[in-house]
Amino acid sequence: MNAIALSIAPAVEIEAGYALFPASACQVRFWQEQKASPQASALNIAFRLQLSGPLKAASIEQVLGELVARHEILRTGFVVTGAGLRQQVWSRAPFRLDVVDLTGLEEKAGIAEAERVGGQQARTPFELSSPSFFRAVWLPKSVTQGELQLTFHSLVMDGWSFAILVRELVEGLAAVHAGLDPEFPEVDLHHGDYALWKEEFHASGALDQARAHWRQELQDFSRFDVPGDRPRPQERRFQGVIRSILLPSALSDRLIAAAKAQGVTPFSVAVAGLAMALQPAAGQTRVAIGTQMSVRDQQELEGVVGPLINTVILRLDVPENSSIAAVTAQCGAKLSDAIEHLHLPFEEMIEMAGAVSDMDRPPLCSVNFALQQSFVGLGDEVRRQDFAATTSPSFNAGALYDLSFFMVRRPEGWRISCEGDTDLYDVETIDGYLAKWREMLETVEIEAKLPLAPAPGKETLTVAGGVGLSGFMSQAELEAKARNIVRFNEDAPGTPIIVLNNTAVLYELAQQVGNRPIIDIPMIPEGEPREFPQRAFQDVAADAVRLIRLARPKGPYILMGLCVLGAMCLEVAHQLRREGETVELVIFNDSWCPGYREVMPWYDKQLRKLQVRADNIPRDFRKAMRGETSMVAFLNQYRIVRTLGIAKLALKLGLIKGSASEHLIAENRWYIEYLLEQQTRYRPALYDGEVQIFRSAQVLNGRLFARDLGWGSVVTGKLVVTDVPGLHDQIFRPAGTAVIGKQLRVRLEGGVGADRVEAGVGEQDAPAAVLSHAKA
């Protein structure tokens, strides 16, 4: 950590009327760097939004003022106390929107004026004594078009947070225009609360494994510097220029396909190409590149506005004649390790590396890389009613790194850019590094030709079933699965219902939904049960998206799944919507919300498990004795029975009987349990679309068994719960599909009673429950 003395603030600075919270580790570093260079603006983050709609400056100012009141970090200053740097949250902070009118200017002059104002805003530093670190300028071009320039300090903002603010801004403008007060959901957690928790977390010993990992990773650390055209000046001026290249769409598509074929993400491909581009100039075979990662790995943190990021180091061995496939695989392994040990503060890594405090160069990393799928998180446009917001490339606030490379996904393809320190590099040199990076990326091939290279000092990781480190299927396995896609009512009109399913048991449902296609997407791997590596649930869902795209390349989509595959449908919906597709409806069949059980107190978990077992065992035994299911299916519910092969042995000896269909289900159960294990680490993001839940009669009632299966805290759109006769594995039998089909027919056709279809449960009808949310 940079050693800068923190002077004690006089007592007069500590007043009543606001809250004090600890500063996070990255905030302390940013504060110290700003104090060391008070006239520098490199820590500013300057965003540009192109707004359209019936726009009024007063409405924009009103909504932005409400966002300042709503999110504490936007009315936060910083103060040094005897306990160190603290976040100073004011109970209220005045907000004023500056306006620069462009309506009377010709287009070219208007663009030039917007560039001038934006550059000035980006390069104007914030005073550390400021009560807030946010300002805004509105530049109207007409009554329906304009540019909103929003400037923040890194002390209070990150990219994810900006996406939250953009969505709320557009929703607020739509509400104000309609004469309504914006109805935002309650903010459950502010950045100050997060900082308090993080302080306790760091002191708890929970990071001991992460410390051991990074201590090993940073052993014998040496800086990776790319020589400049001039010597490094004695004092940093943070002078920078951004240069960019738009990759052709064909190359952009090939990079994505190559990443999936090799089992990694585009991030690893991009970093591998960059490392190979820079290595010859640096003359070092060990390349070290810094990158920033979000630490929002818990659902509760997804709505927090503030800097929830950490910097990590990727050290790659790039010997002469390395192939990009080998370096990509190595980067995938390094990235996986970094994600696993993400929470160790970068400030501790600096100390582990033995770096000497030096304010004249970036701490630890001279080269940085960032990949951004979308500036606003939901695609390149946020729209609510008549209002829309799209992002434009940001203004240059100054060079934080010698060379900072980034890759942004735009509708027309990937844009690769480099912000270079012009005190060190000529513009032509920066352009040369960009061109070399592109040249490396053009050598990427679709099919990986080399095995995954292990990280130095580690054993080779076995990858099963064509699945790589990030969890993507190989292209060959994907195409094999696609041949097993089953279609029902193929010639019927309307949006198909796409079902993620383990077996094709949808014939009855196809009869009940009437004149609408159903597509059954196979998710169970072919062959005998086998071991798979740990995979992110999102990556398994990405495989499902690829299969769905093969069956139906363009939307709209209706998604449906049973049990864990229902939960996967929601993640699939998120991914499809991020790609610009429309999802009309997501249908859960007995699918509990991931995290509902996991976040329960320990005693509630045990009580719930006892209640479930007390209900399941006698009921399932009676089913087996009545012949409604086989004794094989009953016994195979228990892991020890499957592990020891007791049911198979008893079946072989003729002691029990089984049916072919139940044998298939039993054979498939191993993969469902694998998915359930991966799901335990997944927390779904808020979803504002339409959702239908079909809840089987098997589900218990009571305090520990939510009527909405736990989805009420996630689904902010219309959520309808319908009871279905039959047990969990029987809801697609005739009695269950009659209820499911009736509800779907009415809801998808938008008829009267779509929210109130009654569902027969035993001898008594139970009306569907409608849960409509005003949350965004």
C-alpha positions in Angstrom: 0.0 0.0 0.0 1.3 3.5 -0.8 2.6 5.0 2.4 1.0 8.4 2.7 0.5 9.9 6.1 -3.2 10.5 7.0 -3.5 13.7 9.0 -6.1 13.8 11.8 -9.2 15.9 10.9 -10.1 18.6 13.3 -13.1 17.8 15.5 -15.1 20.6 13.9 -15.4 18.4 10.7 -17.3 15.7 12.6 -20.9 17.0 12.9 -24.2 15.4 13.6 -26.7 14.7 10.8 -24.8 12.2 8.8 -23.4 8.7 9.1 -19.8 7.6 9.1 -18.7 4.3 7.5 -15.3 2.7 6.9 -13.8 3.3 3.5 -13.2 0.2 1.4 -9.6 -0.8 0.5 -9.9 0.5 -3.0 -11.4 3.8 -1.8 -8.4 4.3 0.5 -6.0 3.7 -2.4 -8.0 6.1 -4.7 -8.1 8.8 -2.0 -4.3 8.5 -1.4 -3.6 8.7 -5.1 -5.8 11.7 -5.5 -4.2 13.4 -2.5 -0.7 12.8 -4.0 -1.8 14.4 -7.3 -4.6 16.8 -6.4 -4.7 18.4 -9.9 -4.9 15.0 -11.7 -8.3 13.9 -13.2 -7.3 10.4 -14.2 -9.5 8.9 -11.4 -12.6 10.6 -12.9 -15.1 8.4 -14.8 -16.9 10.4 -17.5 -20.0 8.8 -19.1 -22.0 10.0 -22.0 -25.7 9.2 -22.5 -27.7 10.0 -25.6 -31.3 10.5 -24.5 -34.4 10.6 -26.6 -38.0 11.3 -25.7 -40.1 14.3 -24.6 -37.1 15.7 -22.6 -37.1 18.6 -20.2 -34.2 19.8 -18.2 -36.3 20.2 -15.0 -37.5 16.6 -15.3 -33.9 15.3 -15.7 -32.7 17.4 -12.7 -35.7 16.1 -10.6 -34.9 12.5 -11.4 -31.2 12.8 -10.9 -31.9 14.6 -7.6 -34.0 11.7 -6.5 -31.3 9.2 -7.4 -28.9 11.3 -5.2 -31.3 11.1 -2.4 -31.9 7.4 -3.0 -28.3 6.1 -3.2 -26.1 7.2 -0.3 -22.8 7.0 -2.2 -23.9 9.9 -4.4 -24.1 12.2 -1.4 -20.9 10.9 0.3 -17.7 12.7 1.1 -14.6 11.5 2.9 -13.0 12.5 6.1 -9.9 11.4 8.0 -10.4 10.4 11.6 -8.3 8.8 14.3 -9.6 5.4 12.9 -8.5 6.2 9.4 -10.4 7.3 6.2 -14.1 7.3 6.6 -17.1 7.6 4.2 -19.1 10.6 5.3 -22.7 10.2 4.2 -24.8 13.4 4.3 -28.4 13.2 5.2 -29.1 15.3 2.2 -27.1 17.0 -0.5 -28.3 19.6 -3.0 -28.0 18.7 -6.6 -27.9 21.1 -9.6 -28.0 20.1 -13.2 -25.9 22.4 -15.5 -27.4 23.0 -18.9 -25.5 23.9 -22.1 -28.1 24.5 -24.9 -27.1 23.1 -28.3 -30.5 23.6 -30.0 -29.4 26.8 -31.9 -26.2 25.3 -33.3 -25.6 23.5 -36.6 -24.9 19.8 -36.2 -21.1 20.0 -36.7 -20.9 23.0 -34.3 -23.1 21.2 -31.8 -20.9 18.1 -31.8 -17.8 20.2 -31.3 -19.4 22.0 -28.4 -20.4 18.8 -26.8 -16.9 17.5 -27.2 -15.5 20.6 -25.6 -17.8 20.5 -22.6 -17.4 16.8 -22.1 -13.6 17.0 -22.3 -13.6 19.8 -19.7 -15.9 17.9 -17.4 -13.8 14.7 -17.7 -10.5 16.6 -17.0 -11.7 18.8 -14.1 -10.6 17.1 -10.8 -12.8 16.7 -7.8 -11.6 18.3 -4.5 -11.1 15.7 -1.8 -13.1 18.0 0.5 -16.2 17.8 -1.8 -19.5 16.8 -0.1 -20.1 14.6 -3.1 -18.2 13.2 -6.1 -20.8 13.5 -8.9 -21.8 16.2 -11.4 -23.9 16.3 -14.5 -24.4 18.5 -17.6 -27.4 18.3 -19.9 -26.9 19.3 -23.5 -30.2 19.5 -25.4 -30.1 19.2 -29.1 -33.9 19.5 -29.6 -37.0 18.9 -27.6 -36.6 15.1 -28.1 -32.8 14.6 -28.3 -29.8 15.5 -26.2 -26.6 14.3 -24.5 -26.3 13.9 -20.7 -22.8 13.9 -19.4 -22.3 12.3 -16.0 -18.9 12.6 -14.3 -18.0 10.6 -11.1 -14.9 10.0 -9.2 -13.7 6.3 -8.9 -14.3 6.8 -5.1 -18.0 6.4 -5.7 -18.7 4.6 -9.0 -18.0 1.5 -11.1 -19.5 0.3 -14.4 -22.1 -2.0 -12.8 -23.4 0.9 -10.7 -23.7 3.1 -13.7 -25.9 0.5 -15.4 -28.2 0.7 -12.3 -28.4 4.4 -12.5 -29.2 4.5 -16.2 -32.1 2.1 -15.8 -33.5 4.1 -12.9 -33.0 7.4 -14.8 -35.0 6.2 -17.7 -37.7 4.7 -15.5 -37.9 7.9 -13.5 -38.2 10.1 -16.6 -41.0 7.9 -17.9 -42.8 8.2 -14.6 -42.4 12.0 -14.3 -43.7 12.5 -17.8 -46.8 10.4 -16.9 -47.4 12.7 -13.9 -46.4 10.0 -11.4 -43.8 9.8 -8.7 -41.1 7.3 -9.6 -41.7 4.1 -7.8 -38.2 2.6 -7.2 -37.7 -0.6 -5.1 -36.3 0.0 -1.7 -32.6 0.0 -1.4 -31.8 -2.8 0.9 -28.0 -2.3 1.1 -25.9 0.9 0.6 -22.2 1.0 0.0 -21.5 2.0 3.6 -23.2 -1.2 4.8 -21.1 -3.2 2.3 -17.9 -1.5 3.6 -18.8 -2.4 7.2 -19.4 -6.0 6.3 -16.2 -6.1 4.2 -14.1 -4.8 7.1 -15.4 -7.6 9.3 -14.9 -10.1 6.5 -11.3 -9.2 6.0 -10.6 -9.6 9.7 -12.4 -12.9 10.0 -9.8 -15.3 8.6 -12.0 -16.1 5.6 -9.3 -14.8 3.3 -6.5 -17.1 4.5 -6.7 -19.4 1.4 -6.8 -16.4 -0.9 -3.7 -15.0 0.8 -1.9 -18.3 0.4 -2.8 -18.4 -3.3 -1.7 -14.8 -4.1 1.5 -15.2 -2.0 2.4 -18.1 -4.3 1.2 -16.4 -7.4 3.2 -13.2 -6.7 6.4 -15.0 -5.6 9.5 -13.5 -7.4 7.3 -10.8 -8.9 8.9 -8.4 -11.3 7.1 -5.5 -13.1 6.2 -5.9 -16.7 6.9 -2.7 -18.5 6.6 -1.9 -22.2 9.5 0.5 -23.0 8.4 4.0 -24.0 9.6 6.3 -26.7 10.8 8.6 -23.9 12.2 8.2 -20.4 9.6 8.2 -17.6 9.2 11.7 -16.2 10.0 12.4 -12.6 6.4 13.4 -11.9 3.4 11.8 -13.5 1.1 14.1 -15.4 -1.5 11.5 -16.4 -1.6 12.8 -20.0 -3.4 10.3 -22.2 -4.9 9.6 -25.5 -7.4 6.9 -26.6 -7.0 5.2 -29.9 -9.4 2.6 -31.2 -10.0 0.0 -33.9 -13.4 -1.6 -34.8 -13.0 -5.2 -35.5 -14.9 -6.6 -38.5 -18.1 -8.4 -37.5 -16.7 -11.7 -39.0 -13.6 -11.5 -36.8 -15.8 -10.5 -33.8 -18.0 -13.6 -34.4 -14.9 -15.8 -34.8 -13.4 -14.7 -31.5 -16.6 -15.7 -29.7 -16.8 -19.0 -31.5 -13.2 -19.7 -30.8 -13.5 -19.0 -27.1 -16.5 -21.3 -26.8 -14.8 -24.1 -28.8 -11.8 -23.9 -26.5 -13.9 -23.8 -23.4 -13.0 -20.3 -22.2 -14.6 -16.8 -22.4 -13.7 -14.1 -24.9 -11.8 -12.3 -22.1 -9.1 -15.1 -22.1 -8.8 -15.0 -25.9 -8.4 -11.2 -25.8 -5.8 -11.2 -23.0 -3.8 -14.0 -24.7 -3.6 -12.0 -27.9 -2.6 -8.9 -26.0 0.1 -10.7 -24.1 1.6 -12.1 -27.3 1.4 -8.6 -29.0 3.3 -6.9 -26.1 5.8 -9.6 -25.2 8.3 -9.0 -28.0 8.5 -5.2 -27.3 9.0 -5.8 -23.6 11.6 -8.6 -24.1 10.2 -10.6 -21.1 8.7 -14.0 -21.4 6.6 -13.5 -18.2 3.8 -11.0 -19.0 1.9 -9.4 -16.1 -1.4 -7.7 -16.9 -3.8 -6.1 -14.4 -7.6 -6.3 -14.7 -10.5 -5.1 -12.6 -13.2 -7.6 -11.5 -16.6 -7.0 -9.8 -16.9 -8.5 -6.3 -20.7 -8.7 -6.6 -20.7 -12.5 -6.1 -23.7 -12.4 -3.8 -27.3 -11.5 -4.8 -27.6 -8.9 -2.1 -24.8 -6.9 -3.7 -26.3 -6.6 -7.1 -28.3 -3.5 -6.4 -25.5 -1.6 -4.5 -24.3 1.6 -6.1 -20.7 2.2 -5.4 -17.2 0.9 -6.3 -17.4 -2.9 -5.7 -14.3 -3.9 -7.7 -10.9 -5.4 -7.1 -7.8 -5.4 -9.2 -6.0 -8.7 -9.8 -2.8 -9.7 -11.6 -2.7 -12.2 -14.5 0.9 -13.5 -14.9 1.3 -15.4 -18.2 4.3 -17.3 -19.5 4.7 -16.4 -23.2 7.9 -18.1 -24.5 9.0 -17.6 -28.0 6.8 -19.4 -30.7 3.9 -19.7 -28.3 0.5 -20.4 -29.9 -2.4 -18.3 -29.0 -4.4 -21.4 -28.2 -1.9 -22.4 -25.5 -1.7 -18.9 -24.0 -5.5 -18.7 -24.1 -5.8 -21.9 -22.2 -3.2 -20.8 -19.6 -5.1 -17.5 -19.2 -8.4 -19.4 -18.7 -6.8 -21.3 -15.8 -5.3 -18.2 -14.3 -8.6 -16.4 -14.6 -10.4 -19.2 -12.9 -8.0 -19.1 -10.0 -8.3 -15.3 -9.7 -12.1 -15.5 -9.6 -11.9 -18.1 -6.8 -9.6 -15.9 -4.8 -11.0 -12.6 -5.8 -11.7 -11.0 -2.5 -8.1 -10.4 -1.3 -7.6 -6.6 -1.7 -5.2 -5.5 -4.3 -3.6 -3.4 -1.6 -2.4 -6.6 0.1 -1.2 -8.0 -3.2 1.0 -4.9 -3.6 2.6 -5.7 -0.2 3.0 -9.4 -1.1 4.8 -8.5 -4.3 7.3 -6.4 -2.3 6.5 -3.3 -4.4 8.1 -0.1 -3.3 5.8 2.9 -3.0 6.2 5.0 -6.0 3.7 7.6 -7.0 5.4 8.2 -10.3 4.1 5.0 -11.8 1.0 2.8 -11.6 1.0 0.5 -8.5 2.2 -3.0 -9.5 0.8 -3.0 -13.0 1.9 -0.8 -15.9 -0.4 -2.5 -18.3 -4.1 -3.0 -17.7 -7.0 -4.7 -19.6 -10.8 -4.5 -19.3 -13.5 -6.2 -21.4 -17.0 -4.7 -21.4 -19.9 -6.6 -22.9 -22.3 -3.6 -22.5 -22.0 -0.2 -20.8 -25.5 -0.4 -19.4 -25.8 -4.0 -18.6 -28.9 -4.8 -20.6 -27.7 -4.2 -24.2 -26.8 -0.9 -25.8 -30.2 0.8 -25.1 -32.4 1.2 -22.1 -36.0 2.1 -23.0 -39.1 2.8 -21.0 -42.2 4.0 -22.8 -41.2 7.0 -24.9 -37.8 7.4 -23.3 -34.5 5.7 -24.3 -30.8 6.0 -23.4 -27.8 4.7 -25.3 -24.2 5.1 -24.4 -21.4 6.8 -26.4 -17.6 6.4 -25.9 -16.4 8.1 -22.8 -14.2 11.2 -22.7 -10.6 10.7 -21.8 -10.0 11.8 -18.2 -6.3 10.9 -18.1 -4.0 7.9 -18.2 -4.0 5.8 -15.0 -1.7 3.2 -16.6 1.2 3.4 -19.1 -1.0 1.4 -21.4 -4.6 0.6 -20.7 -6.3 -1.7 -23.2 -10.0 -2.4 -23.4 -12.4 -4.2 -25.5 -16.1 -3.1 -25.8 -18.9 -5.0 -27.5 -20.9 -2.7 -29.8 -23.8 -3.7 -32.1 -21.4 -3.4 -35.1 -18.8 -5.6 -33.5 -16.0 -5.5 -30.9 -14.1 -2.3 -30.5 -10.5 -2.6 -29.2 -8.9 0.5 -27.7 -5.8 1.6 -25.9 -5.4 4.6 -23.7 -1.7 5.4 -23.6 0.4 7.8 -21.5 1.6 10.4 -24.0 4.5 11.4 -21.8 5.9 7.9 -22.6 4.5 6.9 -26.0 3.9 8.6 -29.3 0.5 8.2 -30.8 2.0 6.1 -33.6 3.5 3.7 -31.1 0.1 3.3 -29.4 -1.5 2.6 -32.8 1.2 0.1 -33.5 0.4 -1.9 -30.3 -3.3 -1.9 -31.3 -2.5 -3.1 -34.8 -0.3 -5.9 -33.4 -3.0 -6.9 -31.0 -5.5 -7.1 -33.8 -3.0 -9.1 -35.8 -2.7 -11.6 -33.0 -6.5 -11.9 -32.7 -6.7 -12.6 -36.4 -4.6 -15.8 -35.9 -7.3 -17.3 -33.6 -8.8 -20.5 -34.9 -12.3 -21.9 -34.2 -11.2 -25.4 -33.0 -8.7 -25.6 -30.2 -5.8 -27.7 -31.4 -3.9 -27.9 -28.1 -4.9 -29.4 -24.8 -5.5 -27.1 -21.9 -2.1 -26.0 -20.5 -1.8 -26.3 -16.7 -0.9 -23.3 -14.6 2.8 -23.4 -13.6 3.3 -25.6 -10.7 -0.1 -27.2 -10.9 -1.3 -30.6 -12.1 -3.2 -30.8 -15.3 -7.0 -30.3 -14.9 -9.0 -33.1 -16.3 -11.9 -31.8 -18.5 -14.8 -34.2 -19.1 -17.4 -34.3 -21.8 -15.9 -31.6 -24.0 -16.3 -29.0 -21.3 -13.6 -26.5 -20.9 -12.6 -24.4 -17.9 -15.4 -22.0 -18.3 -17.9 -24.7 -18.9 -18.8 -24.3 -22.6 -19.6 -27.4 -24.7 -17.3 -28.2 -27.6 -18.8 -27.5 -31.0 -19.0 -31.3 -31.7 -20.9 -32.1 -28.6 -23.2 -29.1 -29.2 -24.1 -30.4 -32.7 -24.6 -33.9 -31.4 -27.1 -32.7 -28.9 -28.9 -30.6 -31.5 -29.7 -33.8 -33.4 -31.8 -34.9 -30.4 -34.0 -31.8 -30.2 -37.7 -33.0 -30.3 -40.5 -30.9 -31.8 -44.2 -31.1 -31.1 -47.0 -29.3 -33.1 -44.3 -28.3 -35.5 -46.6 -26.6 -38.0 -48.6 -24.7 -35.4 -48.4 -20.8 -35.4 -47.4 -18.7 -32.4 -44.2 -18.4 -30.3 -43.0 -21.9 -29.5 -42.6 -23.1 -25.9 -39.0 -24.1 -25.5 -38.5 -26.6 -22.8 -35.2 -27.5 -21.1 -35.9 -31.1 -20.3 -34.1 -34.3 -19.4 -36.5 -36.7 -21.3 -39.1 -36.1 -24.0 -42.2 -36.4 -21.7 -44.1 -33.6 -23.3 -46.6 -35.4 -25.5 -49.5 -34.8 -23.2 -48.7 -31.2 -22.7 -48.5 -30.7 -26.5 -52.0 -31.9 -26.8 -53.2 -29.6 -24.0 -51.6 -26.3 -25.1 -53.5 -26.5 -28.4 -52.3 -24.9 -31.5 -48.8 -23.9 -30.3 -45.4 -25.5 -31.1 -43.3 -27.1 -28.3 -39.5 -27.6 -28.7 -37.8 -30.0 -26.2 -34.1 -29.1 -25.8 -32.0 -32.1 -24.5 -29.7 -31.2 -21.6 -28.6 -34.6 -20.3 -25.2 -35.7 -21.6 -25.3 -38.9 -23.6 -23.6 -42.0 -22.2 -23.1 -43.4 -18.7 -22.9 -41.2 -15.6 -19.5 -39.6 -15.2 -17.7 -36.9 -13.3 -17.8 -33.3 -14.5 -15.7 -30.4 -13.4 -17.2 -27.6 -11.3 -18.9 -25.1 -13.6 -20.6 -21.8 -13.2 -24.3 -22.2 -13.5 -24.3 -19.3 -15.9 -22.0 -21.2 -18.2 -24.3 -24.3 -18.2 -27.1 -21.9 -19.1 -24.9 -20.4 -21.9 -24.7 -24.0 -23.4 -28.5 -24.0 -23.3 -28.7 -20.7 -25.1 -26.5 -22.1 -27.8 -28.8 -25.1 -28.2 -31.9 -22.9 -28.2 -30.3 -20.7 -30.9 -29.8 -23.8 -33.1 -33.5 -24.7 -32.7 -34.8 -21.2 -33.0 -32.2 -18.6 -34.1 -34.3 -15.5 -33.4 -36.9 -14.6 -30.7 -39.3 -14.0 -29.3 -38.9 -16.9 -26.8 -41.1 -18.7 -24.2 -38.9 -20.8 -21.8 -40.0 -23.6 -19.6 -38.2 -26.1 -17.3 -38.8 -28.6 -14.5 -36.9 -28.4 -11.2 -33.4 -27.1 -11.5 -33.9 -26.7 -15.3 -36.6 -24.2 -14.5 -34.2 -22.0 -12.6 -31.8 -22.3 -15.5 -34.6 -20.9 -17.8 -34.4 -17.6 -15.9 -30.6 -17.3 -16.4 -31.2 -18.2 -20.1 -33.8 -15.5 -20.2 -31.3 -13.0 -18.8 -28.7 -14.0 -21.4 -31.1 -13.8 -24.3 -32.3 -10.4 -23.2 -28.8 -9.1 -22.9 -28.4 -10.2 -26.6 -31.3 -8.1 -27.5 -34.0 -10.8 -27.7 -37.5 -10.7 -26.3 -38.6 -13.3 -23.8 -42.4 -13.4 -23.5 -42.7 -15.7 -20.6 -40.6 -17.9 -18.3 -42.4 -21.0 -16.8 -41.2 -22.8 -13.7 -42.4 -26.3 -12.9 -41.7 -27.0 -9.3 -38.5 -24.9 -9.4 -37.3 -23.5 -6.2 -35.4 -20.2 -6.4 -31.7 -20.7 -6.0 -30.6 -19.4 -2.6 -34.0 -19.7 -1.0 -32.9 -22.6 1.1 -29.2 -21.8 1.2 -29.7 -18.5 3.0 -31.9 -19.9 5.7 -30.5 -20.1 9.3 -28.9 -23.5 10.1 -31.8 -24.6 12.4 -34.4 -23.7 9.7 -32.5 -25.7 7.1 -32.4 -28.8 9.4 -36.1 -28.4 10.3 -37.1 -28.1 6.7 -35.1 -31.1 5.7 -36.7 -33.2 8.4 -40.2 -32.1 7.3 -39.4 -33.0 3.7 -38.0 -36.4 4.6 -40.9 -37.2 6.9 -43.3 -36.5 4.1 -41.4 -38.1 1.2 -40.4 -41.4 2.6 -43.8 -42.9 3.6 -45.5 -41.3 0.6 -43.1 -42.7 -2.0 -43.0 -46.1 -0.3 -46.8 -46.3 -0.6 -46.6 -45.3 -4.3 -44.1 -48.1 -4.9 -46.2 -50.6 -3.0 -49.4 -49.6 -5.0 -47.4 -50.0 -8.3 -47.7 -46.3 -9.1 -43.9 -46.2 -9.3 -41.2 -48.9 -9.2 -39.2 -49.9 -6.2 -36.2 -49.0 -8.2 -37.3 -45.4 -8.5 -38.0 -45.3 -4.8 -34.7 -46.7 -3.7 -32.7 -44.6 -6.2 -33.8 -41.4 -4.5 -31.1 -42.1 -1.9 -27.5 -41.4 -2.7 -26.1 -44.3 -0.7 -28.3 -46.7 -2.6 -27.1 -45.4 -6.0 -23.5 -45.3 -4.8 -23.5 -48.9 -3.7 -25.6 -50.1 -6.7 -28.1 -51.8 -4.3 -31.2 -51.2 -6.6 -29.4 -52.4 -9.7 -28.3 -55.5 -7.9 -31.8 -56.2 -6.5 -33.3 -55.7 -10.0 -30.8 -58.0 -11.5 -31.6 -60.7 -8.9 -35.3 -60.3 -9.5 -36.0 -59.1 -6.0 -37.7 -55.9 -7.3 -39.1 -54.7 -10.6 -38.7 -51.5 -12.6 -40.0 -50.0 -15.8 -38.0 -48.8 -18.8 -39.2 -45.2 -18.4 -38.3 -45.1 -14.7 -35.0 -46.7 -15.4 -34.3 -43.8 -17.8 -35.3 -41.3 -15.2 -33.0 -42.9 -12.6 -30.2 -42.9 -15.1 -30.7 -39.2 -15.7 -30.9 -38.3 -12.1 -27.1 -38.1 -11.8 -26.9 -35.1 -14.0 -29.9 -33.3 -12.3 -28.0 -33.7 -9.0 -24.9 -32.3 -10.7 -26.8 -29.3 -11.8 -28.3 -28.8 -8.3 -24.8 -28.8 -6.9 -23.7 -26.1 -9.4 -26.9 -24.1 -8.6 -26.0 -23.8 -4.9 -23.4 -21.1 -5.8 -25.8 -19.2 -8.2 -28.0 -16.3 -7.2 -30.3 -15.0 -10.0 -30.4 -11.3 -10.9 -33.7 -9.4 -10.6 -36.1 -10.2 -13.4 -38.8 -7.7 -14.6 -40.5 -10.0 -17.1 -43.5 -12.3 -17.0 -43.2 -15.5 -15.0 -45.6 -18.4 -14.4 -45.0 -21.0 -11.6 -46.7 -24.4 -11.6 -46.5 -25.8 -8.1 -47.1 -29.5 -7.6 -49.2 -31.0 -4.8 -46.0 -32.5 -3.4 -44.8 -29.1 -2.2 -45.4 -28.7 1.6 -47.0 -25.6 3.1 -45.8 -23.5 6.1 -43.3 -21.0 7.1 -40.3 -22.8 5.5 -42.1 -23.5 2.2 -42.9 -20.2 0.4 -46.0 -20.2 -1.8 -44.0 -18.7 -4.7 -41.1 -21.2 -4.2 -38.9 -18.2 -3.1 -39.2 -16.3 -6.4 -41.0 -13.3 -5.0 -37.7 -11.6 -4.0 -36.3 -12.0 -7.6 -39.2 -11.6 -10.0 -40.3 -7.9 -10.1 -42.7 -8.4 -13.0 -46.0 -10.2 -13.0 -45.7 -13.6 -11.2 -48.5 -16.1 -11.2 -48.5 -19.2 -9.1 -50.8 -22.1 -10.1 -51.3 -25.4 -8.2 -51.1 -28.6 -10.2 -52.3 -32.1 -9.2 -49.7 -34.8 -9.0 -46.3 -35.1 -7.4 -43.1 -33.6 -8.6 -42.3 -36.2 -11.2 -45.9 -36.6 -12.3 -47.0 -33.1 -13.2 -46.7 -33.9 -16.9 -49.2 -36.7 -16.6 -52.8 -36.1 -18.0 -54.2 -34.5 -14.8 -51.3 -32.1 -14.4 -51.0 -31.2 -18.1 -54.7 -30.4 -18.2 -54.2 -27.7 -15.6 -50.9 -26.5 -17.1 -52.4 -26.4 -20.6 -55.5 -24.5 -19.6 -53.4 -21.8 -17.7 -51.0 -21.4 -20.6 -53.7 -21.2 -23.2 -55.4 -18.4 -21.4 -52.3 -16.6 -20.4 -50.5 -16.8 -23.7 -53.7 -15.7 -25.6 -54.2 -12.9 -23.1 -57.8 -13.7 -22.5 -60.0 -12.8 -19.6 -59.0 -14.6 -16.4 -55.4 -15.1 -17.4 -54.4 -14.1 -13.9 -57.0 -16.3 -12.2 -57.1 -19.7 -13.8 -58.2 -22.3 -11.2 -56.2 -25.4 -10.7 -57.6 -28.7 -9.4 -55.8 -30.1 -6.5 -57.3 -33.4 -5.3 -61.0 -32.8 -4.4 -60.6 -29.1 -4.0 -59.9 -26.3 -6.4 -57.2 -23.8 -5.4 -57.1 -20.5 -7.4 -53.9 -19.3 -8.9 -52.1 -16.7 -6.9 -51.1 -13.5 -8.7 -48.1 -11.6 -7.5 -47.7 -8.3 -9.4 -44.7 -6.2 -8.6 -44.1 -2.5 -9.3 -40.4 -3.0 -8.9 -38.1 -2.3 -11.8 
